[in-house]
Amino acid sequence: MAAPGGGGAYSFSLTTFSPSGKLVQIEHALAAVAGGTTSLGIKATNGVVLATEKKSPSLLLDTSMIEKVAPVCPNIGFVYSGMGPDFRVLVAKARKIAQAYWKVYGEYPPTKVLVQEVAAVVQKATQRGGVRPYGISLLIAGWDAHRGQSLWQIDPSGSYWAWKASAIGKNMVNGKTFLEKRYNDDLSLEDAIHTALLTLKEGFEGQMTEHTIEIGVVTVPTAEQLQKHSGERLAPTFRKLSEAEVRDYLAL
């Protein structure tokens, strides 16, 4: 008897390719991502913005304890769509990777290096029996002295790409379409934040408030800041906006 989900007998196996060349469990993981809340990222000339919906399943839940945008190290932050528990696991692993890099090299990892390491962790979960793929996609924003500001995406297959702007989650298609129309290479960080809010508003159900939106930003250090801290640890370039700051942006 064929298994539900359209993958036949192959839908139960992670390590066996279907005749069409697919690992069906990864397709199911992508479906979990597509059912998650919308998240997006936009790269600007002087930074990167991550934004996501933060909806509570119950009015009784303390939304201040819900974290969808997470700092990994002072220069890099994550946001996700999909399964929250999987996100917590990957954030913990990413933080360990970043600290291990610091202990060896005396600096936090460049964004691409951390992306490659996290993508390798995700990919390993698609190649062994007894595990399942991570049911999330990640958007990763960071700054480093090698590449400057950058925005990356990791999918449940372990694939990763660099983006100028991207959206994931249930409103991904409409979000990307909106971003394609609004994005340009001269976008400032302030404009990118406004564009992110407008993009989320396109498919948002209910009222957008500082309690239902979470935003993280990467700010590019100035030449003076880089020179001043030469040989020293830079001030953090990634931070989450406070609820008061989000409220101010929504009021504009």
N, C-alpha and C positions, 0 to 999 in steps of 0.2 A: 504494500500500500504506500502511495506517495505521501511524503511528509508535507505538512502545511507550509506555506510561505513560498511555493513555486520552485524550490530547489531540489525537490525529490529527495532521494536517500542522501544526497550530498549536503543537504541543509543541516544535518546533524554532525558533520565532520568538519573540523577546522582545518585539518592538514591535508585533506583530499580535494583536488581540483575537480570541479564538475566538467562534463564533456564540453561545455562552452568556454572553459578556461577561467572560471570564477571560483573564488573561495566564498561560499554562500554565507558563512557566518560573518564575514566582513560586510557583506551587503546588509545583513540584519543590523550590524553595529551602526552602519550609516543611516539606517532607518531610525535608530534610537536618537542619533544626532538630529535628524530632520524633525523629530518630534519634540526636541528641546526648545527652550526659549531662544529668541533671536539675539545674537551677539555680532558685533562688527568691529572692524579696525580701519583706521585711515592714517596714512602716512602724510605728514605735512613737511613744509620746508624747514621748520624749526622744532619738530617733535613728532610724536605719534599719539593717537588717541584710541583707547579701547572703550567700548560702551556695550551695555547689555541690559536686558529687562531683568528685573528682580521681583518676580511675583510670588506672593505667599499663597500656599494652598489653603490656608485657613486664617480667618481674622484673629484667631487666638495665638497665632505663631508670632514670636518675637523676631521681626524682620531684621533687626540690628545684628543678629547672629548669623544671618545668611551672607556668605561671601562668595561672589561669583567672579570678582576681579581680585587676583592674588599677587602680591609682590613675591618674587622668587629670590632676588638679590637686589642690591640698590640700583642696578641699571636695567633690570628686566622684570616684566610683569606678564601674567597669563590671564586670559578669559576663556570660558568654555561654553559649549552647547552640548547637551546630552545628559549623562548620568553623573550627578554630583559626587557620589562616593568614589567613582573612578578618578574624578578631578582631584580630590584630596590626596589620593595615592600618588598620582603623577606629580603634584606640586611638592609633596614630601620628597620624592625621589629627585626632582629637579633641584631642590634646595641642597640636598646632600651632594649632588654633582657640583653645584656652584661652590660649596664650601671646600670640597676636595680640590677643586681647581685653585681656589685662593691659597690653600695651604702649600701647594706646589709652586705656584707662579707669583704669589703676592699680589694678585689682582683678580677681580671677578671675570668670568669667561666672556669673550665676545658673544654677541647674540647668536650668530650662526653656529658657533661651537656648541652652545647649550641646546639649540634646536636639534642639531645632529645627534647629540647624546640622548635627548628625550625621545626623538623619533626612533632611535635604535631600541630603546626600552619598549616602545609601542609595537615595533615590528616583531620583536621576539615573541610577543603574545599571539602572533599569527602563525608561528612556525613549529609549535610544540603541542603535544597532546596534553590533556589535563588542565588546560587553561582556556580562556576565552578572550577575544579581542576587547580592548578598551572601548567602551560605548560613548566616547566623546570625540569631538574635534576641538583643537586648541587654536586660538589666535595669540601670538606671542609678539610683544612690542619691546624694543630695547634700543639702547645706544651704547656704542663703544668707539674707541679711538681709531679702530681699523676701518670700519664701514659707516660710521655715523649712525643715524637713526634708521631702523628697519622694522618691517612688519612681516611675520611669518605665519603659516598655517600648517598644522599637523593633523592628519586624518587617521582613522582607526587602522588603516593598512600600514602605517608608518611612513607614508609618503609626506613630503614637506615641500612647500613652495614659498617664495618671497612675493609679497603683494604690495601694490600701491594702496589698494583698498579692497576689503573683502567682507563678506557677511556669511554667517553660518546659522543653523537652526531652522525653525519652521518657516520663517519668512525670508529664507536665503535668496530665492530667485528674485522676488520683488526688491529685496534690499540691494542686491548686486545691480539690478537694472537701474534703480534710483541712483546708486553711486556712480555708475557709468555716465549718467547724464550730468551729475553735479560735480564730479571730481575734475580737478586740473592740477598740473604740476606746481603751480604757484600758490597753492593753498597754505595759509598760515595755520598755526595750531588753534587759534581762537576760532577761525572759520571752520576748521575740521571738527571741532566740538559741536558747533551749531549744525553742521551737515550731519554729524552722527545722530544728533537728537531728532532732526527732521526725518532721517532714514528710519529710525526706530518708530517714530510716530506714524509712518505709513501703514504699518500693520499692527499697531498697538491696540489692544482691547482694554477698554476702561480709561482711567485718567492717569496721565503721566505726572508723577510727583517725584520729589527727592527720595521717597521711600520705595519707589518702584523702578528706579533707574540707578545703575552703578557705572561710574566712569573712572578710568585710570589714564594717566597721561605720562608720556616720556618727554622731558624737556632737554633740548640740546644745550650743553654748557657753552658759555661765551668764551672767546679767546682769552679774555682776562681771567676767567675762572680757571681755565686749563693751565695758564701760566702761573697763576697764584698757587695752585695746588700741585705744581710739578714735583714729582717725587713723593707726594702724599696721597692719601685716599681722597677721592673726589666726594663731594656731597652727593646724596642719592639723586639720580636723574629720573627715576620712576616713582610716582606716588598716586594714591587714590584721592579723588576729590571728595571733600567733606559734603555732607548733606546740605549744608548752607551754601556751598559753592554751586552744587547742582541746582538748588532752588533758584539761585541768581541767574544761572544760564537759562533755565526754563522760563523765567520771567521776561527775558529779552524778546 
